[in-house]
């Protein structure tokens, strides 16, 4: 209890707390509206559940830079798909999320869908792209959603348990991608993300998630060097922090997906898997 609270009668305390809470909300909204957008951020892109959170967070810790780990406002009230559907301009999208775009490092997988808009808005930005084997990547997404990988399609009762933000991702809303079932849709999404790097590789620094796992400290230090940043903090004691929910890595791909769905992923993603040295 604060010193001021000690002098406020107990029957007034609830009203006082409500006033304080309202003040903090107003201050927070004011900050969101007035904080300037960073002129040249480092943008960490890649598909959901590909290791972007861990890499962005450790890079920020290593270099002492500020970081956005997901535009959390989009979790409850996603609006990025309105940009994809032509209902909202990208500039307006950024202005509505100015606080998130004020950080030196910005990690938000959905921004991968807007590479051209990002380079137009931030011509001096630097880009990092994280790739992960699609079989592990899709399995991790389904683990996050508590969904099996061997269904013909997600059942209605299962779909109701998925948040709006994740439904937009699983169903590729606004991307006009093919896919006869949820596994195919996510495979085509992985391909779409991989093509973003493939089409702009000269302007991006690539990290394979599998390489990061082998030696996290050296991968982050190498990334910092490639970005022209100086390490200021030792991250050796932080590399095993779990930045997102952990998927089940122990189950084999065929056991998780079943033969048919696993074949769908490997067929759809085959070309890009070869480009990123993932065996089939």
Secondary structure, 3 states (H helix, E strand, C coil): CCCCHHHCCHHHHHHHHHHHHHHHHHHHHHHHHHCCCCCCCEEEEECCCCCHHHHHHHHHHHHCCCEEECCCHHHHCCCHHHHHCCCCCHHHHHHHCCCHHHCCEEECHHHHHHHHHHHHHCCCCEEEEEECCHHHHHHHHHHHCCCCCCCCCCCHHHHCCCCHHHHHHHCCCCCCCCCCCHHHHHHHHHHHHHHHHHHCHHHEEEEEHHHHHHCHHHHHHHHHHHCCCCCCCCCCCCCCCCCCCCCCCCCCHHHHHHHHHHHHHHHHCHHHHHHCCCCC
